[in-house]
């Protein structure tokens, strides 16, 4: 599908790609991994034609369609469903042309093409994707402008997935999804019928959804078969082999160099020494492949473990502006609890986190906190609270007023911001570097309770693993919200489900929760109105009252035909409800594309037959009324 040949690209004097060559398979998803800042997003921009490489080529099959999530979220007054439907440009253009076309041959071509691309099942497919990403049917029919930026980005993702491009480019798609949306996306990508290239640091997604891993390191691209865990094993084995070969080569090189140094001046050995010199010149040095070290993340533990519980809530209501989001909460948090909050975005996870941290007061009920407890609260929106014009070192100094310059610099370096970064303005740091700084500032004094709201955003796989290790060593209590399933599985030993305005313990593990999410049946679409058929029945009764004025023999056949059509239309409407309900089920689109195509055709045929019958019904009803009208 995608061929990258001898690609070279530099930005601001830094080489990102140096003769990179690779071929991406035509079908299936490929995970794209590498350290932050190595050039993954830059490659996407080159593929999309936004940036030009210095040399090399990128080739795709003719007429291949590339799809990527728009950087600007849709904010129009169009409904979510219409925004997603418009992403299929061919379908939109064909329907528009069908409204104005007059040539019978062209009209036939249009409808044939619409059938070929399953245009009539598009609404069900679009609704299925939106449902999987967390939108109920009422929201799907509302305007995009009513949504926040994060939810609008989900709509943009839905539109890209619906367009089903030949090459799908996704750059950290789970950053604006909750855990439930991430699980759905994993399933969707695992079944994507075309080529997809996915930048992600989510280990579970890279294990469940992709067939290959493309690794970027040192300006080169390498393709590995399988998911992320297999990639790690293969790479470790390659590194071990490479190191062994390098040691062997270094030994051979030293031996030849010693021989040349000893015998170069001796006439009887000069020829042998010269041949070894030539061999040394031809010997290609083997790279040591020493992996760049990930700086550990430090989370200072509390100096003294307090007596439990840290927090005790009894019958608490909490919300905003007098409107409760969560009701009748009763729970407690111990000194060593590791709790993960589950539930779709909008159900109240962040509201609970703010209540626990003291950033939001309870509306009613009893909320008791340990009087000596200290709490650290980390949320992604707090990145905006960092001072962009100050350096990382200046942020640390504000918490170490009496410390020496050397002590401040040493503490800043332990965050993972070395001498090359500690004097850089925060506004110029990467997202991952800002997240490290914010986490270090929040936990600076060893809190008793650590509340983390999506802490892994902007962290690469190695940094996420460093955070996991830090949490395992941390001695306080932890409450976390994350869309990273591997992170939750590794760090939490209790699961709380936030749903339907309440909080209940989830007794299963993450695998059971995953099955629960993916087995959830989508809600049925609202059925269409049966007003036309009901109106026809009313007219039929009125006609019966006038039978005395007109002979039954003349009216009976017309009335029989009208009733027959009404029954057929009623049955078709019920069938349409069942078809729409089936098309709204996310499992159908994921697991049975053949059935999806069949249902789309059935829906198209249903609509066409219903239209023809209603036209016939109008004609016969008019004839019936005219025949039944009193003569005078």
C-alpha positions in Angstrom: 0.0 0.0 0.0 2.4 2.7 1.2 6.0 2.6 0.0 8.6 4.9 1.6 11.9 4.9 -0.4 15.2 6.5 0.8 13.4 9.3 2.7 15.5 12.1 4.1 14.0 15.0 6.1 15.4 17.6 8.5 13.7 20.2 10.6 15.5 23.1 12.2 18.8 21.5 11.5 17.8 18.2 13.2 17.7 15.0 11.1 14.4 13.1 11.6 14.8 10.7 8.6 18.0 9.6 7.1 17.5 7.3 4.1 14.4 5.6 5.6 12.8 2.9 3.5 9.8 0.7 4.3 6.6 -0.8 2.8 3.3 -0.9 4.7 1.0 -3.8 4.0 -2.2 -3.2 1.9 -4.5 -4.5 4.6 -4.6 -4.4 8.4 -3.4 -1.8 10.9 0.3 -1.0 11.6 1.3 0.6 14.9 3.8 3.4 14.6 6.1 3.7 17.6 9.2 5.6 18.7 10.3 8.1 21.3 8.5 11.4 21.5 10.0 14.0 19.2 11.6 11.5 16.8 9.4 12.5 13.9 6.3 10.3 13.8 3.8 13.1 13.3 6.2 14.7 10.8 6.0 11.6 8.7 2.2 11.9 8.6 2.5 15.4 7.4 4.9 14.3 4.7 2.5 11.5 3.6 -0.4 14.0 3.5 1.6 16.4 1.3 1.7 19.1 4.0 5.5 19.0 4.2 8.1 18.2 1.5 11.0 15.8 2.1 14.5 16.8 1.1 14.9 13.6 -0.9 13.3 10.2 -1.4 9.8 9.2 -2.4 6.5 8.2 -0.9 4.2 6.3 -3.2 0.6 5.0 -3.0 -1.6 3.2 -5.6 -3.4 5.4 -8.0 -6.7 6.8 -6.7 -5.9 5.6 -3.2 -7.7 7.7 -0.6 -5.9 8.9 2.5 -7.9 9.8 5.6 -6.7 11.6 8.7 -8.6 13.3 11.6 -9.0 17.0 11.0 -6.9 19.1 13.3 -9.9 21.5 13.8 -12.9 19.9 15.4 -16.3 20.4 13.6 -18.4 23.1 15.2 -21.2 23.7 12.7 -25.0 23.7 13.4 -25.2 20.4 11.5 -26.1 17.3 13.5 -23.4 14.9 14.5 -24.9 12.3 12.2 -24.9 14.7 9.2 -21.3 15.7 9.8 -20.2 12.1 9.8 -22.3 11.3 6.7 -20.8 14.2 4.8 -17.4 12.7 5.2 -18.3 10.3 2.4 -17.7 12.8 -0.3 -18.8 10.5 -3.2 -22.1 9.6 -1.5 -22.8 13.3 -0.7 -22.1 14.3 -4.3 -24.2 11.5 -5.8 -27.3 12.3 -3.6 -26.9 16.0 -4.5 -26.7 15.2 -8.2 -29.7 12.8 -7.9 -31.9 15.7 -6.8 -31.2 17.6 -10.0 -30.4 15.0 -12.7 -33.0 14.7 -15.5 -31.3 12.3 -17.9 -32.8 8.8 -17.2 -29.6 7.0 -18.0 -27.6 9.2 -15.7 -30.2 8.8 -12.9 -29.9 5.0 -13.3 -26.1 5.2 -13.1 -26.3 7.3 -10.0 -28.6 4.9 -8.2 -26.6 1.9 -9.3 -23.4 3.5 -7.9 -25.3 4.4 -4.7 -26.2 0.8 -4.3 -22.6 -0.3 -5.0 -21.2 1.9 -2.2 -24.0 0.9 0.2 -25.1 4.5 0.4 -28.5 3.6 1.8 -27.1 1.8 4.8 -24.7 4.8 5.5 -26.9 6.3 8.2 -26.9 3.1 10.2 -23.1 2.7 9.8 -22.5 6.3 10.8 -24.8 5.9 13.8 -23.0 2.7 14.8 -19.6 4.4 14.8 -20.9 7.4 16.8 -22.5 5.0 19.3 -19.2 3.2 19.7 -17.5 6.4 20.5 -19.9 7.3 23.2 -22.8 9.3 21.6 -26.3 8.3 22.3 -29.0 8.7 19.6 -30.4 11.9 21.0 -26.9 13.5 20.9 -26.3 12.2 17.4 -29.2 14.3 16.1 -28.1 17.4 18.0 -25.8 20.1 16.6 -22.0 19.8 16.8 -21.8 23.3 18.1 -23.3 22.2 21.4 -20.4 19.9 22.2 -17.1 20.7 24.0 -13.8 20.6 22.0 -12.9 17.1 23.2 -16.3 15.6 22.2 -16.1 17.4 18.8 -12.8 15.8 18.2 -14.6 12.4 18.7 -17.0 13.5 15.9 -14.0 14.3 13.7 -12.6 10.8 14.4 -16.0 9.2 13.7 -16.1 11.1 10.3 -12.7 9.8 9.4 -13.5 6.2 10.3 -16.8 6.4 8.4 -15.1 7.6 5.2 -13.2 4.3 5.3 -10.1 5.5 3.4 -7.6 3.2 1.7 -4.9 4.5 4.1 -6.1 5.6 7.5 -3.7 7.8 9.5 -4.4 8.1 13.2 -2.2 10.2 15.5 -2.8 9.3 19.2 -6.6 8.7 18.6 -7.2 7.6 22.2 -6.0 10.9 23.7 -9.6 12.3 23.5 -11.4 9.0 24.3 -12.4 7.4 27.5 -11.6 3.8 28.4 -14.9 2.6 26.9 -14.3 4.5 23.6 -10.7 3.1 23.5 -11.9 -0.5 23.9 -14.4 0.1 21.0 -11.7 1.6 18.8 -9.4 -1.3 19.5 -12.0 -3.7 18.2 -12.8 -1.5 15.2 -9.1 -1.2 14.1 -8.6 -4.9 14.5 -11.2 -5.4 11.8 -10.4 -2.5 9.6 -10.5 -3.9 6.0 -7.9 -1.5 4.5 -4.5 -0.2 5.5 -4.1 1.9 8.7 -1.1 3.5 10.3 -1.6 4.3 14.0 0.7 6.4 16.2 0.0 5.3 19.7 1.6 4.7 23.1 -1.3 2.6 24.3 0.2 -0.9 24.8 -3.2 -2.7 24.8 -4.3 -1.0 21.6 -0.9 -2.0 20.0 -1.3 -5.6 21.1 -5.0 -6.0 20.2 -5.5 -4.0 17.1 -2.4 -4.1 14.9 -0.8 -6.8 12.8 2.6 -5.0 12.5 4.7 -2.5 14.4 6.8 0.2 12.5 9.6 1.5 14.7 11.3 4.8 14.2 14.8 5.1 15.6 17.9 6.9 14.5 16.2 8.2 11.4 15.4 4.7 10.2 12.2 2.7 9.9 11.9 -1.0 10.8 8.9 -3.2 10.4 8.2 -6.0 13.0 5.4 -8.6 12.6 2.9 -8.8 15.5 1.8 -6.5 18.3 3.8 -4.4 20.8 4.8 -7.2 23.2 6.2 -9.3 20.4 8.0 -6.2 19.0 9.7 -5.6 22.4 10.8 -9.2 22.5 12.1 -9.2 18.9 13.9 -5.9 19.5 15.5 -7.1 22.7 16.7 -10.2 21.0 18.1 -8.1 18.1 19.8 -5.8 20.5 21.4 -8.8 22.3 22.5 -10.3 19.0 23.8 -7.0 17.8 25.8 -6.4 21.0 27.3 -9.9 20.7 28.3 -9.3 17.1 29.8 -6.0 18.0 31.9 -7.4 20.7 33.1 -10.1 18.3 33.9 -7.5 15.6 35.7 -5.3 18.1 37.8 -8.2 19.2 38.7 -9.1 15.6 39.5 -5.4 14.9 41.8 -5.1 17.8 43.5 -8.3 16.8 44.1 -7.1 13.3 45.3 -3.7 14.5 47.8 -5.3 16.9 49.1 -7.5 14.0 49.5 -4.5 11.7 51.3 -2.5 14.5 53.7 -5.3 15.2 54.6 -6.6 11.7 54.0 -3.7 9.4 57.7 -2.8 9.3 58.9 -6.4 8.8 59.5 -7.3 5.2 58.4 -11.0 5.6 55.1 -9.8 7.2 54.4 -6.7 5.3 52.1 -8.3 2.7 50.0 -9.9 5.5 49.9 -6.6 7.4 48.8 -4.8 4.2 46.0 -7.3 3.6 44.7 -6.8 7.2 44.7 -3.0 6.7 42.5 -3.5 3.6 40.2 -5.8 5.6 40.0 -3.1 8.4 39.0 -0.5 5.8 36.2 -2.7 4.4 34.9 -3.7 7.8 31.5 -2.0 8.4 31.2 -1.0 12.1 28.2 -2.6 13.8 26.1 -0.2 15.8 25.9 -0.9 19.5 22.1 -0.2 19.5 22.3 1.0 23.1 18.8 2.2 23.8 18.4 5.7 25.1 17.7 5.5 28.8 14.3 6.6 30.1 14.7 8.8 33.2 12.7 7.3 36.1 9.7 9.2 37.5 9.8 9.9 41.2 6.7 10.0 43.4 7.8 10.9 46.9 5.9 8.8 49.5 4.3 10.3 52.6 6.7 10.6 55.6 4.2 8.9 57.9 1.3 6.6 57.2 -1.9 8.0 58.6 -4.6 6.0 60.4 -7.4 5.0 58.0 -9.6 6.0 56.4 -8.3 9.0 54.6 -11.7 9.9 53.2 -15.2 8.8 54.3 -18.3 9.8 52.4 -21.9 9.1 53.5 -24.9 9.8 51.4 -23.2 12.6 49.5 -24.7 14.4 46.5 -22.3 16.4 44.3 -22.7 18.5 41.2 -22.7 22.0 39.7 -24.9 25.0 40.1 -27.3 23.1 42.4 -27.7 20.2 39.9 -26.3 16.9 41.2 -24.2 14.8 38.9 -23.7 12.0 41.5 -26.2 11.1 44.2 -26.1 9.3 47.5 -22.4 8.4 47.4 -21.2 6.3 50.3 -17.6 5.2 50.2 -14.2 5.3 52.0 -10.6 5.4 50.9 -7.9 3.6 52.9 -4.2 4.6 53.3 -3.0 2.0 50.7 -6.0 1.8 48.3 -5.3 1.7 44.6 -8.6 2.6 42.9 -9.4 3.1 39.2 -12.6 4.8 38.2 -14.5 3.2 35.3 -17.4 4.7 33.2 -18.0 6.7 30.1 -16.9 10.4 29.9 -19.7 12.6 31.2 -20.8 10.1 33.9 -19.0 11.9 36.7 -15.5 10.5 37.1 -13.8 13.9 37.1 -16.6 15.3 39.3 -15.8 12.6 41.9 -12.0 13.3 41.5 -12.7 17.0 42.3 -14.8 16.1 45.3 -12.2 13.8 46.7 -9.4 16.4 46.2 -11.5 19.2 47.8 -11.8 21.2 44.7 -15.6 20.7 44.7 -17.8 20.8 47.8 -20.5 18.3 48.5 -24.1 19.5 48.1 -25.4 17.3 50.8 -24.4 14.4 53.0 -21.4 13.8 55.2 -17.8 14.2 53.8 -15.0 13.5 56.3 -11.3 13.9 55.5 -8.4 13.0 57.7 -7.3 16.3 59.2 -3.6 15.7 58.6 -4.0 14.3 55.0 -2.3 16.0 52.1 -3.6 15.4 48.5 -1.9 15.8 45.2 -4.3 16.2 42.2 -3.1 15.9 38.6 -5.3 16.5 35.6 -4.3 17.3 32.0 -6.1 20.6 31.9 -3.7 21.7 34.6 -1.0 21.9 32.0 -2.4 25.3 31.2 -1.7 26.4 34.7 2.1 26.1 34.2 3.7 29.5 33.5 4.9 29.3 29.8 7.4 32.2 30.1 9.2 30.6 33.1 11.6 27.7 33.0 11.2 24.3 34.6 14.0 25.3 37.0 12.1 28.4 38.1 9.0 26.3 38.7 11.0 24.0 41.0 12.7 26.9 42.7 9.3 28.3 43.8 9.0 25.2 46.0 12.6 25.3 47.2 13.1 28.9 48.3 15.9 28.2 50.7 17.8 25.7 48.5 21.0 26.4 46.7 21.3 26.7 42.9 22.9 23.2 42.8 20.1 21.6 44.8 17.4 23.2 42.6 19.2 22.0 39.4 19.7 18.5 40.8 15.9 18.3 41.7 14.9 19.5 38.3 17.2 16.9 36.6 15.6 14.1 38.7 12.2 15.1 37.1 13.7 14.1 33.7 14.6 17.6 32.5 18.4 17.6 32.2 20.7 20.5 31.6 19.5 20.9 28.1 15.9 21.3 29.2 15.8 22.8 32.7 16.5 26.4 31.4 14.0 26.1 28.5 10.8 28.0 28.8 7.9 25.8 29.7 6.0 27.0 26.7 8.7 25.4 24.5 8.7 22.0 26.2 6.9 19.0 24.7 3.6 17.7 26.1 5.4 14.8 27.8 8.0 17.1 29.4 5.2 19.4 30.7 3.4 16.3 32.1 6.5 15.2 33.9 7.0 18.7 35.4 3.4 19.1 36.5 3.4 15.6 38.1 6.6 16.4 40.0 5.3 19.7 41.2 2.0 18.2 42.4 3.7 15.4 44.3 6.6 17.5 45.5 6.0 17.1 49.3 5.0 13.4 49.5 1.2 13.4 49.5 -1.0 10.9 51.4 -3.5 10.6 48.5 -2.6 10.9 44.8 -5.5 11.6 42.4 -4.5 11.2 38.7 -6.9 12.2 35.9 -5.6 10.8 32.6 -1.9 11.0 33.6 -0.6 9.0 30.6 -1.6 11.5 27.9 1.6 12.8 26.1 3.7 10.1 27.7 5.4 7.5 25.4 5.4 3.8 26.2 8.6 3.9 28.1 7.5 6.9 30.1 4.2 5.2 30.9 6.1 2.2 32.2 8.3 4.5 34.3 5.1 6.0 35.8 3.8 2.5 36.5 7.0 1.7 38.3 6.8 4.9 40.3 3.2 4.1 41.4 4.2 0.6 42.5 6.9 2.1 44.7 4.7 4.9 46.0 3.4 4.2 49.6 0.3 6.4 49.7 -3.3 5.9 48.3 -4.1 6.3 44.6 -7.3 7.2 42.7 -6.8 7.2 39.0 -8.8 7.8 35.8 -7.2 6.5 32.6 -8.1 5.3 29.1 -5.0 3.1 29.1 -6.2 -0.4 30.0 -2.6 -1.7 30.6 -2.0 1.2 33.0 -5.2 0.5 34.9 -4.6 -3.3 35.1 -1.1 -2.8 36.4 -1.7 0.0 39.0 -5.2 -0.6 40.4 -6.5 -3.3 42.8 -10.0 -1.9 43.2 -12.4 -0.8 40.4 -15.3 1.6 40.9 -17.9 2.0 38.2 -19.3 5.5 37.8 -22.6 5.3 36.0 -26.3 6.3 36.2 -25.6 9.0 38.7 -24.0 6.7 41.3 -20.9 4.7 42.2 -20.7 0.9 42.7 -17.8 -1.5 43.0 -17.0 -3.5 39.9 -16.1 -6.9 41.2 -14.6 -8.3 37.9 -11.3 -7.6 36.3 -10.5 -5.4 33.3 -11.1 -8.3 30.9 -14.6 -8.7 32.2 -15.2 -5.0 32.0 -14.0 -5.1 28.4 -16.5 -7.8 27.6 -19.2 -5.8 29.3 -18.4 -2.7 27.2 -18.2 -4.5 23.9 -21.3 -6.7 24.5 -23.4 -3.6 25.3 -26.3 -3.4 22.9 -26.9 0.0 21.2 -30.1 1.8 21.7 -32.7 1.5 19.1 -33.4 4.5 16.8 -36.7 6.2 17.2 -39.1 4.6 14.9 -40.8 6.7 12.2 -44.3 7.9 12.5 -47.2 5.8 11.4 -49.5 8.8 10.9 -50.1 8.2 7.2 -51.4 4.7 7.8 -53.5 5.8 10.8 -55.0 8.6 8.8 -55.9 6.2 6.0 -57.7 4.0 8.5 -59.7 7.0 9.7 -60.7 7.8 6.1 -61.6 4.2 5.5 -64.1 4.3 8.5 -65.7 7.5 7.2 -66.1 5.8 3.8 -67.8 2.9 5.4 -70.5 5.2 6.9 -71.3 6.3 3.4 -71.7 2.8 2.0 -75.4 3.2 1.9 -75.1 5.9 -0.7 -72.9 3.9 -3.0 -73.1 0.4 -4.1 -70.8 -2.0 -2.2 -69.7 -3.8 -5.4 -68.0 -0.7 -6.7 -66.3 0.3 -3.5 -65.3 -3.1 -2.2 -62.3 -3.7 -4.6 -60.9 -0.2 -4.0 -61.2 -0.5 -0.3 -59.7 -4.0 -0.3 -56.7 -2.7 -2.3 -56.3 0.3 0.1 -56.4 -2.0 3.1 -53.9 -4.4 1.5 -51.4 -1.5 0.9 -51.8 -0.2 4.4 -51.0 -3.7 5.8 -48.0 -3.9 3.5 -46.7 -0.5 4.5 -47.2 -1.3 8.2 -45.2 -4.5 7.9 -42.5 -2.6 5.9 -42.3 0.0 8.7 -41.9 -2.6 11.3 -39.2 -4.3 9.3 -37.4 -1.0 8.8 -37.4 -0.5 12.6 -35.7 -3.9 13.0 -33.2 -3.1 10.3 -32.3 0.3 11.8 -32.0 -1.3 15.2 -29.6 -3.9 13.8 -27.6 -1.3 11.9 -27.3 0.7 15.2 -25.6 -2.2 16.9 -21.8 -1.6 17.0 -21.2 -5.4 17.1 -22.6 -5.8 13.6 -20.2 -3.4 12.0 -17.3 -4.9 13.8 -18.0 -8.6 13.5 -20.2 -9.3 10.4 -19.6 -6.9 7.4 -21.4 -9.3 5.1 -24.6 -9.0 7.2 -24.1 -5.3 7.2 -24.1 -5.1 3.4 -27.2 -7.3 3.3 -29.1 -5.1 5.8 -28.1 -2.0 3.8 -29.6 -3.5 0.6 -32.7 -4.6 2.5 -33.1 -1.1 3.9 -32.8 0.4 0.4 -35.3 -2.1 -1.1 -37.7 -1.4 1.9 -37.6 2.4 1.3 -38.1 2.0 -2.4 -41.0 -0.4 -2.0 -42.6 1.8 0.7 -42.4 4.8 -1.5 -44.1 3.0 -4.4 -46.8 1.6 -2.2 -47.6 5.0 -0.7 -47.9 6.6 -4.1 -50.3 3.8 -5.1 -52.2 4.3 -1.9 -52.6 8.0 -2.5 -54.0 7.3 -6.0 -56.4 4.6 -4.8 -57.5 6.6 -1.8 -58.4 9.5 -4.0 -60.4 7.2 -6.3 -62.2 5.7 -3.2 -63.1 9.1 -1.8 -64.4 10.3 -5.2 -66.5 7.1 -5.7 -67.9 7.3 -2.1 -68.7 11.0 -2.3 -72.5 11.7 -2.3 -73.9 12.4 -5.7 -75.7 15.6 -6.1 
